[in-house]
């Protein structure tokens, strides 16, 4: 949290960061260490070279100061939003620095862009990230270095097209517009490409690094605001501060979206919770009622003897099993089917646009996938495996199984208990007796 911490531990952390022998980097894989030194060496050489050949003028220093001050101001004003966002969802920190760094690309000599990135990321490391989550210094340094390389790539595009900066673009007509657009595209693509080696090294998923459509649209929006910032500083510098309020609104919009997701998501498994699943089921029912030919199915899934897993292996292992089963169910159904967790070891699946026979086939596929599942978990220093899992599944199909969501759930639930009574680990169709 953001409260005061004891002075001695903080001093110890600072000393550890300053002592190379204690760096977290050395505990990483060799390929990651190599990549860190490679990109940092490239960024350092490029900065030294451009500092020697590209002159810095007095106005450049003024623009640098303005961009650095606005970046720090925006980060400070957005800290409360980011804190709440991180409490809601453990997702990557959103700093929106692309606004200021891309504006720097369009306005500043490359060496000053590097200095701007250093200021912004040093502030983030000491004020925002360090208080919200323990981020290894090497990770922050690597992220900043990749931004430096990204900015240099965009600056290279401008130079190749003969439009050195925003001031030149204002008098270059369509050539200037094209150059800035290509620089923005280059910034977007290089920022994604340069993280790929880290993706393969740290075993994180592509979505964890690149995000979904909303995350990428957010990056596009920050680049557009960076363009507007550069245009404002090149024409009416006194209005540059007007960029900060839209940025805060944009940041808050991200928070609101994540609050909406959190309200409909099961925290333990990442599936829809009861509220979220009911909302989707109600929408599907309304759509089916508008089309006389439309049908959809509902599966109620309950893990057999789950209490024994908790008793024999512990609740943490039980949680691991729940997450593994959730992933197995999702992989056994279609991408547009909706999987939810109703609590405990009970799951529910909404299957749009599907007939009764196909619903039974999907249910059987889910049952078989769970039966084949082997879940690994760490018990101290030992790696253990939980297998011999099974699930009882009740099925109901609209409209024969019911014409309301609750009626369908009741029909599937009754079928589920018949499956339990009949010996478990089987699928029972509740539509015929609904």
N, C-alpha and C positions, 0 to 999 in steps of 0.2 A: 504494500500500500504506500501511501505518500507521506506517512508520518515520519517523525524523526527516528533515526537509528542510533544506537550507541556509537560513540566516536571511535573507539578502538577498532571494532571490526571494519569500519570504513577505511581507517588508516591502513589496516592490514591489507585490504583489497587494493588500495592504491599502490602500496609497496609491492604487492604481488604483480600488479600490472606493469610496474616499472622494472621488475627483475625478469630478464629474458628466460632465466632458468625455470620460472614458474608459469610461463605462458601456457594457456590452454591449447594453443595451436600445436604444441609438441605431442599432445595426446590424440591428435587426429591421424587419419590415414596418410601415408606418405604421398599419395597422389594429390590430396587436398593441400598439404604443405607446399608441394611443388607448384600447384596452380596459384596459390596465394603469392608466392615469391615471383612467379612469372608475370602475373598481371600488375603487381606492384612495381616490378622492374620496368615494364613497358610504360606504365604511367609516369614513373619518375624520369625516365629518359626523355619521353615526349614533353614533359613539363620543362625540363632543363633546356631542351633544344628550342622550344617555342619561346621561352623566356629570353633566350639569347637573340632570336631573329625577329620577334614581333615586339615593337616598342609599346610601352604603356604610357598613356598621356594622363594629364591631370583629370580630365572629365571621366576617364575610365575608372579612376580611383573613387570619384564621387558616385558613379553608378554602382560600383562594387559595394560601397558602403550602404547605399540605399537598398540594394537587393539583400545584402546580409542582414540589415536591420529588419526589413520586412519579413524575411524568412524566420528569423528568431521570434519576432512578434507573433506571427501566425502560429508557430509551434507552441509558444507559451499560451496563447489564447485557446488553442485547441487541445491542451493537455487534459482538461476535465472531460471533454468529449471522448478522447482516446482512452482515458482511464475507464469510463463507463463501458465503452465498446469492448475493451479487453476483458472486463468482468463478465460481460454477456457472452462473449465467444472468444476462445483462445485462437485467434487468427493473427496473421502477421501485422506488425505495426504499420499504420498508414501515416506517412509523414508529409505527403504532398509536396516534397521538395522539387519535383519535376517542374513546378511552376517557376521557381527561381533559377534552377540550373539551366532550363531551356531558354529562359530570358537571358541568362548569362551567355549562352552560346550565341545568341543573336546580337549581343551588345558588347561583350568584353573580349579582350585578348585571351588566348587559351590559358596562359599561366594564371591570370586572375580568376578564370572559371575554376581552376583547380583550388585556388585559395578560397573561393566562395564555397565549394563543396566541403572543404576541410572545416570551415567555420560552422556550416549548417550541421554536419554530422558530428562534430565535436559537441555542439550544443545538445543534439539529440542524445548522444551517449551519456552526457553528464546530467541532463535534466529530465528527459522523458523516458528513454528506454531503460536506463539503470534503475529507475524507481518503479517501473511496471513489471519488468521481467529481467532475470539475470541473462544478459546477452554477452557472450564471450567477446573481449575486445577485438580478437582477430576477425570475428564475423562482421562487426561494424566497420572495421578497416577494409575488409574485402568488399563489402557493399559500396563503401565510398569510392574505392578504387575502380570498381566496375562502372560507377557513374561517371568518373573521370574519363574512362575509355569511351563510354557512350557519347559524352559531350564532344570529345575530340573527333569521333567519327562523324558526328553531325557538322562540326566545324569544317572538316575536310570536304564534305559535300558542298558546303557554301563556297569554299575556296575554289574547288574544281569548276563550279558554275560561274565563277567570276563575281559573286555577290558576297563580299566579305562580312557584312553585318546588316543590321536592320536599316541603318542610315543609307547604305548603298541600295538596299532593296526598295526604299521609298522612291527612288528616282529611276529604277530599272524596269518599271512596268511589269508585264507578264513574266519576264525572266526573273524578276525578283520574287514574285509570288510563287513561281514554280520552284525556285531554289529553296525558299522557306518551307514549302510543303514537303519537298524531298528530304530536307533536313529533319523535319518532324517525323517522317516515316522512318528514316534511318535511326533516329533516337529511339523510337518505339521498338524496332526490330533488333537493334544491337543490344538494348537493355535486356531483351529476352534471350538472345543467343549467347551472350557472355555468361549467363547463369547456368547454362546447360552442363558444363563440367561439374559444377557444384551439385547439380541435380543427380548426376550419376554417382557422385562420391558419397553423398549423405543419405542416399536411399529414400529421399522424399519423393512424393508423387509429383507428376507434372502439374496437376491442379494446385498443389500446395505452393508451388513456385509461381506459376503463371496465372493462377486464379481462373474464375469463370468469366462469362461475358461481362457481367457487371464490373468485375475488377479491371478488365481491360478497357471498358468504356470510361471508367474513372481515370485511368492513365491518359486516355485520349483527351478527356476534359481538362486535366491538369496541363497538358501540352498546349491546348488552346488558350488557357488562361495565361500560360507563360508567353505565348505569342502576343496576347493583348497587353501583358505587362511590358514587354519589350517595345511594342508600338507606342504605348503611353509614355514610357521614359524617353523615347526618341522624339516625341512631338510635344507632349504636355506633361513634363516630369512631376509637377505638383499633384497630379491626379493619380499617381501610382499607388497611393495608399488605399484607393478605392477598390483595389483587387482583393484586399484582405477579407472584407465581409462576405463576398461570394464564396471564397475559399472555406470560410467557417460554415456557411450554409451547406456547401457541398459535403464537408466532413460530417456535419450533423445528419445529412440525408443518409450517409452510409450507416451511421449509428441507428437511425430509425429502421432502416431495412434489416439490420441484424437483430434488432429487438423483435421485429415481426417474425423473423425466422426462428429466434429463440422461443417465442411464445408457442410455436407449433412443432417444435423439435424435441425429441427425447434426448436428454443430455447424455445418457449412458451409452446409447447405441447409435445416435445420429439419425435414427428413423423418425418418421412423423410420430408425434404423441397423439393422445386421444383426440384433443381439440383439432389438431391439424388434419388427422385422417378423416374425422367426421366432416370437416369442411369440404375436403375433396370428394368424399362420398356423396354429400348432399348436392354438389355441383354435377357430379356424374348422374345422379338420379334425375335431376332437373333436365339434363340433356337427353337422357333416355326417354323421359316422359314426353318430350317434344317430338321424338321420333318413334313411331310405333314399332319399328323393326329392331330397335337398338336393345341389346341385352348386355349385362355385365355380371361378373361373379364376385363373391366374397369368400375368402378363406379365413377360418379361425384356426390358429396353430398353437398348440400347447406342448412344451417340452415334457417328456415323460420322466418322472422320478428326479426332477431337478433339485428337490430338497436334499437328496442324497449327495449330489455333487457339492452343494454348499457344506454339508456336514462332513464329508470325507476330505475335501480339498480346500475348503475355506471360501469365504465370500468373494475375495479378490479373484480367485480362480473361477468362481461362478460368474462374475462380471465378464471375465475374459471369454467364457463360453457364450454368454449372451451376445457379446459383440461379434463373435465368430459366426453364430447362428444368424444374426441379423445380416451379416455380409453374405452368408450362404443363400439365404432366402432371396436377397436382392439379385444375386447372380443367377438364380434359377428362374426368375420371372423376366418379363420384358422391361425395357428401359422406361417406358411410360406407365408401367404399373406402379401402384403406390403401396409401400410397405410401412406399417406402423407397429408400435409397441403399446399395448394396452396396460402394461404394468406387469411386474413379476416376470414369469417366463412365457407370457401369452403374447402372440403376435397376430396381426391381421393384415390381409392383403386385399386390395381393390384391383380387379381385373376388368378394365373397360373393353367394350366391343368384342365380346367373346361368348360363345355358346356353351350350353351345359356340358357337352362331351369334352370340349377343350378345357373347361374349368377343372374337370376331374383329372385330365392329363397333366395340367400344371400342378395341381395339388400332389399328385403322385410323384412328379419330378422333384418337388420341394421335399417331400418326405424322404425320398431316396437320397437326395443330396445331404440332408441332415444325418441320415443313417450312416453315410460314408465319411462324415466329418471327423477329423482328428484335431484336437485343440491342444497346442503346446502352451505351457506356462512355467514360469520360474518359481521354484520352491527353494528359497535360499540360493545355494550355489548349484542346485540340481535343476535340470530341465525335465519336466514331467509331461505326460501326454494323457489327455482325457478322451476316451473313445467310447464306443458302444452307446452313442447317443441315439435317441429316437424321438419322434413327435407324433401326436395324434392330431388329425386335421378334420375339421368339419367344413362342409361346402354348402353354399346357397347361391342360387342364380336368380337374377331379376328377369321377368316379373313373377315366375312361377314360385319362387321361394319367398316372395313378399314384395309389396309395392312401396315400402318405406324403408329407410336405412335401418331403423331399429328392428323392424320385422325381419329383415335379412340377417342382421346380426344375431337375433334370437334363434332363427332357424339354423344358422351355422353353428351357434353355440350348443344347441341341443344335439346336433349331429356330432359335435366334438365330444360331448360326454357319452354318446353312444359308442364312439370309437374307443373311449377310455374303458367303458364297461365291457367291450368286446375283446379286450386284451391289449389295447394300446398299439402304437406304431402302425396305424392304418388310416385310410381316408374313408369318410362316410359322407354320403350325399344327403343333405337335409332338405333339398328342394321338394322331393316327392311327398314328404310328410308334413310340409309347412302348412 
